[in-house]
Amino acid sequence: MTASRFDIIGIGSPIIDSLAHVDEAFVKTIDGAKGGMELVNAEKMQALLKKITTALVEAPGGSAGNTVFALARLGIKTTFLGKLGNDSGATFYKKAFENMGGDTTRFKLGAVPNGRCLSLITPDGERTMRTDLGAAMTLSPDEVSVADFTDCKHAHIEGYLLFNPDLMNKVVACAKQAGCTLSLDLASFEVVGAAKDRLPQILKNDIDIVFANEEEATAYCDKGKSYEDMAQELAKLCSIAVVKLGKDGSLVCKNGVITRIAPVPVKKVVDTTAAGDFWAAGFLYGWLRGKTLETSGNCGSLLGAEVVQVVGSVLSAEKWSALQKKLS
């Protein structure tokens, strides 16, 4: 059997993150819950951007994008399926992925501007996101084929695809036909709420690994259960279930057995943007290399701890070098 050309393909929205520090009062002036993600149109995005009085930091983002960017930087062979726009934002995103060592041949190109996510960071480090998907939203199931997944070992899907059932179904079918194993990051409690009726079937029939944070796990399993029970419930549907608990570590469940993953303490949380995405990257880094669930989870904790100490998801070359040494 020949080796796969790519260890992993990420599937999701290749969007630009615009990050701004705001106070609690600012978050209360916008619609929606703090800490979540809601979709907005281009007009609403521009109105929100005009309200920002602090400096904006821009970085390549997107849930699956953050995960595969990190894996590419760690030397994992990566590619990405998503739709870029027709503007400078798309050029910036594609070039950034190339610079990280990622393959860009499976991006689709759209006829409208690139997607953008405004991440509002409050003093507690929490981020509240409002997203204009732009070109990413125009990706059609007809544009996805088995060829997109050829020579890929594993496919990592961001949960936001669940907002588009036809696209999600086509991605899953093509990935499985190409022989990929699949992981799904549930992405946000809003996603879980919107797709709750469909999730059991998707997890049971199609997904090998599911990633959820405490809010997403609670949204799926309902309140009143322990996180251990939530991990067990999710693991009854797919092979491996992960429940990420922030500063309290994580739970990884397989075959009814829970492995507790200790957190990596940090002195100060600056921004939780991409924390879960980087945790998933660390876990997949270990898992793709045949490491144990505990070792893979520890890799996740390490990457998650690093990214919460910076604004956005961009770490310095020195940080990546240090991480590679720790993970080797």
Buried (B, 14 or more C-beta within 10 A) or exposed (E): EEEBEBBBBBBBBBBBBBBBBBEEEBBEEBEBEBBBBBBBEBEBBEEBBEEBEEEEBBBBBBBBBBBBBBBBBBBBBBBBBBBBBBBEBBEBBBEBBEEBBBBBEBBBEBEBBBBBBBBBBBEEBBBBBBBBBBBBBBBEBEBBEEEBBBBBBBBBBBBBBBBBEEBBBBBBBBBBEBEBBBBBBBBBBBBBEBBEEEBBEBBEEBBBBBBBBBBBBBBBBEEEBEBEBBBBBBBEBBBBBBBBBBEEBBBBBBEEEBBBBEBBEBEEBBBBBBBBBBBBBBBBBBBBEEBEBBBBBBBBBBBBBBBBBBBBBBBEEEBBEEBEEEBE
